[in-house]
């Protein structure tokens, strides 16, 4: 002891820091919000011990977790029951498979007593075998004795190395479905040389079907990698939202990273992100958010979320294109029929009833090996003259498009053909206009956006615009007569329509 310091110090003594044993258990019990999370710790301990098989058996009165890992010798057992041991931090890789060890704090076995009265460890390592019984009642009764009974056993030659942990006298029964989900979330099941069985059935990691986005980014603290999957709308549910954020292959938490503002689309985003450099809270249920590691991670995730948003946006554009393409084809089919019933309204000459060959054509950009006999000119330019007729008939014409997302359909009315071009002309421009043999429909127009939300309304909307232009072509002097003709064409086009 150093000598007293200062003029008023008579002497210096020391105070012994003590911890009541009951508080150790209390701290362990408070580490986990749900007792089922203890299974994650027990299985991950087997993973850290290089186990290739872990068998979890759950019954109403007890839980058994048995592995074929390296087991523990006497020093290993002492280390195992040392509170706050840094063994797995100092030796972060397992000796056999080089696995990044998951456990860090050494408090899991105390937390196990939140779910059971008795915690028993049976282990073998080479010629050493032992049993340790951690009885909650006996531990609390002997307040000032910090020892646990350890029986050194004769090794059974028929048994291989490994550890078996048994929780008995359960406080409450464990739900099998909940236990399965906990293990799938919190254990690195994708490890090639690891199989976990639950009541005899092997567990497999979650697999999502959909558009896959591989992730490989980095920051000053290490890599951020994984895979995001955009699942189909039919498979999306509002339960279990978020991306799994993993450290050393085990899920720590799910997070939406701001995607909660995306509405129903967020339910389609699944997958996992690995960031082994993140610092964890003692119960492994969250990250130390007030750290530079976490701040760097959030910057990387901001970039990743931007990639996901773009992918969803492109997919939405493709869906819209398909809806528009179907609506145009159906509208043209019905207009063809209406003009055949009303030959006096046709600016293209007589149209045979029932002859709908050539209706629709192909979308711009489809059928790249085919050629059209005319192109869609940019509005304001003279229509391109027709190319000389070809001897071979082209079923899927390729037309010149104004933008990459333009949708073009051509339909033959009698001896003439008309092209319909759906493209983006700006919100403040006309809803529809025509030049020569081309009808242009503005996809930026407010009415187009509104009517395109429902298939039936969308088809009627396209038909209305088309018949409007056709009526103007046949009647330029009297707007009222043109409107009357348009109404008649629409009525005949949708006479057989039932929603």
Secondary structure per residue as TSV (DSSP state, phi and psi in degrees):
chain	resnum	aa	ss	phi	psi
A	1	X	-	360.0	135.0
A	2	X	-	-74.2	154.7
A	3	X	-	-65.5	155.8
A	4	X	-	-57.6	146.8
A	5	X	-	-116.6	144.7
A	6	X	S	88.6	152.8
A	7	X	T	-69.6	-22.6
A	8	X	T	-99.6	2.6
A	9	X	-	-88.1	119.7
A	10	X	-	-83.1	-43.2
A	11	X	-	-162.8	166.4
A	12	X	-	-119.4	136.9
A	13	X	-	-130.2	-177.2
A	14	X	-	-128.0	153.3
A	15	X	-	-113.9	133.1
A	16	X	-	-79.8	128.6
A	17	X	-	-84.6	119.8
A	18	X	-	-124.4	154.1
A	19	X	-	-129.5	125.9
A	20	X	-	-67.0	131.4
A	21	X	H	-58.6	-31.5
A	22	X	H	-64.5	-29.4
A	23	X	H	-74.2	-28.9
A	24	X	H	-60.8	-45.9
A	25	X	H	-65.3	-41.0
A	26	X	H	-61.4	-41.5
A	27	X	H	-63.7	-43.9
A	28	X	H	-60.7	-40.4
A	29	X	H	-65.2	-33.5
A	30	X	H	-83.5	-5.8
A	31	X	T	-68.4	-29.5
A	32	X	-	-121.0	133.6
A	33	X	S	-71.9	-27.7
A	34	X	S	-133.7	138.4
A	35	X	T	-61.8	-29.6
A	36	X	T	-63.0	-21.0
A	37	X	H	-65.7	-17.6
A	38	X	H	-63.7	-29.5
A	39	X	H	-60.4	-38.0
A	40	X	H	-58.3	-44.8
A	41	X	H	-64.3	-44.3
A	42	X	H	-65.8	-41.6
A	43	X	H	-69.6	-38.7
A	44	X	H	-67.5	-29.6
A	45	X	H	-62.3	-39.2
A	46	X	H	-66.9	-39.1
A	47	X	H	-60.0	-45.0
A	48	X	H	-62.1	-27.1
A	49	X	T	-90.4	17.4
A	50	X	T	66.0	28.9
A	51	X	-	-69.2	144.0
A	52	X	S	-102.8	-19.5
A	53	X	E	-133.5	133.3
A	54	X	E	-128.9	124.0
A	55	X	E	-113.6	118.5
A	56	X	E	-107.1	122.5
A	57	X	E	-118.3	123.8
A	58	X	E	-118.8	125.5
A	59	X	-	-129.2	173.0
A	60	X	S	-60.5	-27.8
A	61	X	S	-113.8	-6.5
A	62	X	E	-159.5	164.6
A	63	X	E	-129.8	133.6
A	64	X	E	-123.8	128.7
A	65	X	E	-121.3	110.3
A	66	X	E	-117.8	133.7
A	67	X	E	-131.1	164.6
A	68	X	-	-111.2	36.0
A	69	X	S	-76.4	-159.1
A	70	X	-	-76.0	-14.3
A	71	X	-	69.4	-173.6
A	72	X	-	-133.0	141.2
A	73	X	-	-90.2	-171.0
A	74	X	H	-63.8	-42.3
A	75	X	H	-64.0	-37.9
A	76	X	H	-63.8	-38.1
A	77	X	H	-64.4	-42.0
A	78	X	H	-62.7	-41.1
A	79	X	H	-64.1	-38.9
A	80	X	H	-61.1	-38.6
A	81	X	T	-96.0	14.2
A	82	X	S	-86.5	124.8
A	83	X	T	-70.9	130.2
A	84	X	T	68.7	29.2
A	85	X	-	-64.1	141.4
A	86	X	-	-101.9	19.0
A	87	X	H	-56.8	-44.9
A	88	X	H	-78.7	-13.6
A	89	X	H	-84.0	-43.7
A	90	X	H	-66.9	-46.9
A	91	X	S	-106.6	81.0
A	92	X	-	-78.4	-13.4
A	93	X	B	-113.0	138.2
A	94	X	-	-70.3	148.2
A	95	X	T	-68.9	-33.8
A	96	X	T	-85.8	-55.0
A	97	X	T	-101.4	-5.4
A	98	X	-	67.2	30.7
A	99	X	-	-71.6	142.9
A	100	X	B	-74.9	114.2
A	101	X	-	-66.8	139.3
A	102	X	-	-90.0	-44.0
A	103	X	-	-63.5	147.3
A	104	X	-	-136.0	-38.3
A	105	X	S	-106.2	-19.0
A	106	X	S	70.6	28.5
A	107	X	-	-111.1	-3.3
A	108	X	H	-59.5	-37.6
A	109	X	H	-68.9	-28.1
A	110	X	H	-72.8	-37.1
A	111	X	H	-65.9	-27.4
A	112	X	G	-61.6	-26.7
A	113	X	G	-74.1	-2.4
A	114	X	G	-75.1	-22.7
A	115	X	T	-104.7	-19.3
A	116	X	E	-146.0	159.4
A	117	X	E	-84.2	-29.0
A	118	X	E	-127.9	133.4
A	119	X	E	-125.3	114.1
A	120	X	E	-120.8	134.4
A	121	X	E	-118.2	124.2
A	122	X	E	-119.8	121.5
A	123	X	E	-138.6	154.3
A	124	X	E	-140.2	136.1
A	125	X	E	-140.6	105.9
A	126	X	T	63.0	-122.3
A	127	X	T	-91.0	5.9
A	128	X	E	-104.9	134.0
A	129	X	E	-142.6	141.7
A	130	X	E	-156.2	161.1
A	131	X	E	-130.3	132.2
A	132	X	E	-122.1	129.9
A	133	X	E	-112.9	122.4
A	134	X	E	-110.7	97.9
A	135	X	E	-99.2	122.1
A	136	X	H	-61.1	-45.3
A	137	X	H	-65.7	-44.9
A	138	X	H	-66.2	-38.1
A	139	X	H	-62.8	-45.3
A	140	X	H	-71.7	-30.2
A	141	X	H	-67.1	-40.2
A	142	X	S	-93.3	81.6
A	143	X	T	-61.5	-32.5
A	144	X	T	-108.2	9.7
A	145	X	-	-112.6	121.7
A	146	X	-	-105.8	24.6
A	147	X	-	-100.4	152.0
A	148	X	-	-118.9	139.8
A	149	X	E	-68.5	128.6
A	150	X	E	-127.0	115.9
A	151	X	E	-97.1	117.8
A	152	X	E	-80.4	126.7
A	153	X	E	-110.5	158.8
A	154	X	-	-73.9	123.8
A	155	X	-	-63.8	136.6
A	156	X	-	-86.2	117.2
A	157	X	T	-59.6	-23.3
A	158	X	T	-81.8	-9.8
A	159	X	-	-102.8	138.3
A	160	X	-	-91.7	176.0
A	161	X	S	-62.3	153.2
A	162	X	E	149.9	-179.8
A	163	X	E	-135.8	140.7
A	164	X	E	-124.0	124.3
A	165	X	E	-110.5	129.3
A	166	X	E	-122.2	124.9
A	167	X	E	-104.2	120.2
A	168	X	E	-124.3	166.4
A	169	X	E	54.7	58.0
A	170	X	E	-60.8	142.2
A	171	X	S	-69.7	-36.8
A	172	X	S	-151.6	155.0
A	173	X	-	-69.9	153.4
A	174	X	-	-99.9	136.4
A	175	X	-	-81.4	126.6
A	176	X	H	-62.3	-43.6
A	177	X	H	-63.1	-41.0
A	178	X	H	-67.2	-39.1
A	179	X	H	-62.7	-41.2
A	180	X	H	-62.3	-45.4
A	181	X	H	-63.6	-37.8
A	182	X	H	-64.5	-43.0
A	183	X	H	-67.4	-41.6
A	184	X	H	-63.3	-36.2
A	185	X	H	-74.7	-41.8
A	186	X	H	-103.0	0.9
A	187	X	S	-121.8	138.2
A	188	X	-	-73.3	73.7
A	189	X	T	-68.3	-15.9
A	190	X	T	-77.1	-6.9
A	191	X	-	-57.8	131.2
A	192	X	T	-62.4	-35.8
A	193	X	T	-109.1	40.3
A	194	X	-	-138.3	129.6
A	195	X	E	-130.1	128.9
A	196	X	E	-111.5	128.8
A	197	X	E	-108.8	138.3
A	198	X	E	-118.8	111.8
A	199	X	T	50.2	44.7
A	200	X	T	86.8	-6.9
A	201	X	E	-106.7	127.5
A	202	X	E	-68.9	139.7
A	203	X	-	-97.3	140.4
A	204	X	-	-119.0	149.1
A	205	X	-	-67.1	158.5
A	206	X	-	-65.9	138.7
A	207	X	-	-127.1	125.4
A	208	X	-	-108.4	140.6
A	209	X	-	-100.3	134.8
A	210	X	S	158.1	-163.3
A	211	X	E	-78.6	119.1
A	212	X	E	-95.9	136.9
A	213	X	E	-122.3	102.4
A	214	X	E	-69.4	140.2
A	215	X	E	-118.7	127.7
A	216	X	E	-149.0	98.2
A	217	X	E	-125.4	175.5
A	218	X	E	-151.7	162.0
A	219	X	E	-145.1	-174.7
A	220	X	T	-63.1	-22.4
A	221	X	T	-97.5	-11.6
A	222	X	E	147.1	-177.6
A	223	X	E	-79.2	155.0
A	224	X	E	-123.5	114.7
A	225	X	E	-138.5	169.0
A	226	X	E	153.6	-155.0
A	227	X	E	-150.1	131.5
A	228	X	E	-107.3	138.7
A	229	X	E	-123.0	127.5
A	230	X	E	-96.1	105.4
A	231	X	-	-84.1	168.7
A	232	X	-	-69.7	158.6
A	233	X	G	-63.2	-34.9
A	234	X	G	-68.3	-27.0
A	235	X	G	-90.8	-9.1
A	236	X	-	-75.3	138.0
A	237	X	-	-132.9	160.1
A	238	X	S	-87.2	0.5
A	239	X	S	-94.0	153.4
A	240	X	S	58.8	46.4
A	241	X	-	-76.2	150.3
A	242	X	S	113.6	169.2
A	243	X	E	-97.4	134.3
A	244	X	E	-71.4	122.6
A	245	X	E	-102.1	117.5
A	246	X	E	-112.5	146.6
A	247	X	E	-124.7	121.3
A	248	X	T	57.2	38.5
A	249	X	T	84.2	-5.4
A	250	X	E	-111.0	133.1
A	251	X	E	-67.6	129.0
A	252	X	E	-95.5	-44.4
A	253	X	E	-163.2	165.5
A	254	X	E	-101.9	145.0
A	255	X	E	-144.2	147.8
A	256	X	-	-97.4	-17.6
A	257	X	T	51.5	43.1
A	258	X	T	87.1	-5.2
A	259	X	G	-74.9	-6.2
A	260	X	G	-61.9	-16.7
A	261	X	G	-86.2	-0.2
A	262	X	G	-84.1	-4.2
A	263	X	G	74.8	-147.2
A	264	X	G	-59.7	-22.5
A	265	X	G	-62.7	-27.5
A	266	X	G	-64.4	-26.7
A	267	X	G	-68.3	-13.8
A	268	X	G	-91.5	-5.8
A	269	X	E	-96.1	114.2
A	270	X	E	-127.0	174.6
A	271	X	E	129.2	-169.4
A	272	X	E	-144.9	149.9
A	273	X	E	-127.5	131.0
A	274	X	E	-107.1	130.0
A	275	X	-	-144.4	89.5
A	276	X	T	-70.8	-13.0
A	277	X	T	-84.9	-7.6
A	278	X	-	-68.7	140.7
A	279	X	-	-86.6	137.2
A	280	X	B	-108.1	153.3
A	281	X	-	-74.5	165.1
A	282	X	T	-62.9	-27.3
A	283	X	T	-91.6	3.7
A	284	X	S	59.0	25.3
A	285	X	S	-102.5	-3.2
A	286	X	S	-161.1	176.2
A	287	X	B	-107.3	159.4
A	288	X	-	-78.5	96.7
A	289	X	-	-73.5	-25.8
A	290	X	S	-88.1	61.4
A	291	X	S	-145.4	153.2
A	292	X	H	-67.5	-31.8
A	293	X	H	-58.9	-44.8
A	294	X	H	-70.2	-37.4
A	295	X	H	-64.1	-40.3
A	296	X	H	-65.5	-38.0
A	297	X	H	-62.1	-42.5
A	298	X	H	-63.4	-34.5
A	299	X	H	-64.6	-41.2
A	300	X	H	-64.9	-42.0
A	301	X	H	-66.8	-30.4
A	302	X	H	-61.4	-40.3
A	303	X	H	-67.2	-42.7
A	304	X	H	-63.6	-42.1
A	305	X	H	-61.8	-36.0
A	306	X	H	-63.0	-38.4
A	307	X	H	-64.5	-42.9
A	308	X	H	-62.2	-42.7
A	309	X	H	-60.9	-42.6
A	310	X	H	-64.2	-41.5
A	311	X	H	-62.7	-43.2
A	312	X	H	-64.7	-37.9
A	313	X	H	-64.3	-42.8
A	314	X	H	-65.5	-38.2
A	315	X	H	-66.2	-38.7
A	316	X	H	-64.2	-38.0
A	317	X	H	-63.2	-41.6
A	318	X	H	-64.7	-40.0
A	319	X	H	-64.0	-40.6
A	320	X	H	-64.7	-40.3
A	321	X	H	-61.7	-41.8
A	322	X	H	-65.5	-41.7
A	323	X	H	-62.0	-44.4
A	324	X	H	-64.4	-41.3
A	325	X	H	-61.3	-44.7
A	326	X	H	-64.3	-39.8
A	327	X	H	-65.6	-41.4
A	328	X	H	-64.5	-45.9
A	329	X	H	-60.9	-43.6
A	330	X	H	-68.0	-40.2
A	331	X	H	-63.1	-43.7
A	332	X	H	-64.5	-37.2
A	333	X	H	-61.4	-43.2
A	334	X	H	-71.5	-36.9
A	335	X	H	-66.2	-39.2
A	336	X	H	-57.4	-44.6
A	337	X	H	-65.4	-42.0
A	338	X	H	-65.4	-38.9
A	339	X	H	-69.3	-32.4
A	340	X	H	-65.8	-33.3
A	341	X	H	-79.4	-18.9
A	342	X	-	-129.7	70.3
A	343	X	G	-60.7	-27.0
A	344	X	G	-68.5	-20.5
A	345	X	G	-89.8	-4.6
A	346	X	-	-88.7	123.0
A	347	X	T	-81.3	2.4
A	348	X	T	-109.1	5.8
A	349	X	-	90.9	177.7
A	350	X	-	-59.4	140.7
A	351	X	-	-121.1	121.1
A	352	X	-	-62.8	133.2
A	353	X	T	-71.4	132.1
A	354	X	T	88.9	-11.0
A	355	X	-	-93.2	94.7
A	356	X	-	-111.3	21.1
A	357	X	T	-65.8	130.7
A	358	X	T	95.4	-6.4
A	359	X	-	-66.9	130.6
A	360	X	S	102.0	-63.6
A	361	X	-	74.0	-145.2
A	362	X	-	-129.5	151.8
A	363	X	-	-69.5	151.1
A	364	X	T	-59.1	134.7
A	365	X	T	95.1	-12.8
A	366	X	S	-92.3	154.8
A	367	X	-	62.2	57.9
A	368	X	T	-65.1	-15.4
A	369	X	T	-87.0	-4.7
A	370	X	-	-101.4	165.2
A	371	X	-	-135.4	148.2
A	372	X	-	-98.8	160.4
A	373	X	S	-87.9	-0.1
A	374	X	S	-159.5	163.3
A	375	X	-	-116.2	164.2
A	376	X	-	-88.3	113.8
A	377	X	-	-76.5	155.1
A	378	X	-	-65.2	137.9
A	379	X	T	-54.4	133.5
A	380	X	T	101.3	-15.9
A	381	X	S	-99.0	158.2
A	382	X	-	-69.2	140.0
A	383	X	-	-59.5	141.7
A	384	X	-	-68.6	138.8
A	385	X	-	-66.6	150.6
A	386	X	-	-66.6	144.1
A	387	X	-	-77.4	159.9
A	388	X	-	-57.7	143.4
A	389	X	-	-61.1	144.3
A	390	X	-	-100.2	149.9
A	391	X	S	-72.7	-30.4
A	392	X	S	-98.8	130.0
A	393	X	-	-73.5	134.8
A	394	X	-	-103.8	119.6
A	395	X	S	-84.4	-29.4
A	396	X	S	-120.4	82.2
A	397	X	-	-66.8	144.6
A	398	X	-	-103.9	120.0
A	399	X	-	-112.4	156.0
A	400	X	-	-73.4	130.6
A	401	X	-	-108.6	153.0
A	402	X	S	-81.3	-42.4
A	403	X	S	-128.8	163.7
A	404	X	T	-59.6	-23.5
A	405	X	T	-101.1	11.1
A	406	X	-	-66.8	143.5
A	407	X	E	-115.4	123.4
A	408	X	E	-124.5	133.0
A	409	X	E	-130.6	142.8
A	410	X	E	-119.4	138.9
A	411	X	E	-132.5	140.9
A	412	X	E	-99.2	122.3
A	413	X	E	-109.9	102.4
A	414	X	T	64.8	-122.0
A	415	X	T	-92.3	-0.9
A	416	X	E	-120.2	156.2
A	417	X	E	-121.3	148.8
A	418	X	E	-126.8	138.5
A	419	X	E	-106.0	141.4
A	420	X	E	-114.2	126.5
A	421	X	E	-120.7	115.1
A	422	X	E	-97.8	117.3
A	423	X	E	-149.1	177.8
A	424	X	-	-100.7	113.3
A	425	X	-	-115.8	5.4
A	426	X	-	99.1	145.9
A	427	X	T	-64.7	-27.2
A	428	X	T	-94.6	1.3
A	429	X	S	-93.2	177.5
A	430	X	-	-62.3	151.7
A	431	X	S	-69.4	-36.4
A	432	X	E	-161.0	144.9
A	433	X	E	-157.8	165.5
A	434	X	E	-135.8	149.3
A	435	X	E	-141.7	120.8
A	436	X	T	62.0	-127.0
A	437	X	T	-99.6	22.7
A	438	X	E	-122.2	130.1
A	439	X	E	-105.9	124.1
A	440	X	E	-104.5	132.3
A	441	X	E	-120.9	130.9
A	442	X	E	-88.1	111.4
A	443	X	T	-75.9	-13.7
A	444	X	T	-84.2	-13.0
A	445	X	S	-66.0	143.9
A	446	X	H	-57.8	-41.6
A	447	X	H	-67.1	-37.3
A	448	X	H	-60.4	-46.1
A	449	X	H	-62.4	-39.2
A	450	X	H	-70.8	-47.1
A	451	X	H	-73.5	-21.4
A	452	X	T	-76.2	-3.6
A	453	X	T	-75.2	-22.3
A	454	X	S	-129.5	131.0
A	455	X	H	-57.9	-47.2
A	456	X	H	-64.3	-44.3
A	457	X	H	-65.3	-34.2
A	458	X	H	-65.1	-45.3
A	459	X	H	-61.5	-45.1
A	460	X	H	-62.7	-37.7
A	461	X	H	-63.6	-47.1
A	462	X	H	-63.0	-41.6
A	463	X	H	-63.0	-38.8
A	464	X	H	-61.8	-45.4
A	465	X	H	-66.5	-39.9
A	466	X	H	-66.4	-47.1
A	467	X	H	-66.2	-29.7
A	468	X	H	-60.9	-47.4
A	469	X	H	-68.6	-37.7
A	470	X	H	-65.1	-42.1
A	471	X	H	-64.1	-37.3
A	472	X	H	-67.6	-35.8
A	473	X	H	-63.3	-35.0
A	474	X	H	-90.5	-21.1
A	475	X	-	-140.2	97.5
A	476	X	S	-98.4	-14.5
A	477	X	S	-89.9	-35.9
A	478	X	-	-118.5	102.9
A	479	X	H	-57.5	-37.7
A	480	X	H	-63.7	-41.8
A	481	X	H	-66.9	-38.4
A	482	X	H	-62.3	-40.4
A	483	X	H	-66.0	-39.2
A	484	X	H	-63.5	-41.6
A	485	X	H	-66.3	-40.4
A	486	X	H	-61.4	-43.4
A	487	X	H	-60.8	-40.7
A	488	X	H	-65.8	-41.9
A	489	X	H	-62.2	-42.8
A	490	X	H	-65.3	-40.6
A	491	X	H	-61.9	-45.0
A	492	X	H	-71.3	-32.3
A	493	X	H	-64.6	-35.5
A	494	X	T	-115.2	25.6
A	495	X	T	-63.3	-34.5
A	496	X	T	-96.9	13.2
A	497	X	-	-82.1	128.8
A	498	X	-	-130.8	129.2
A	499	X	-	-78.1	360.0
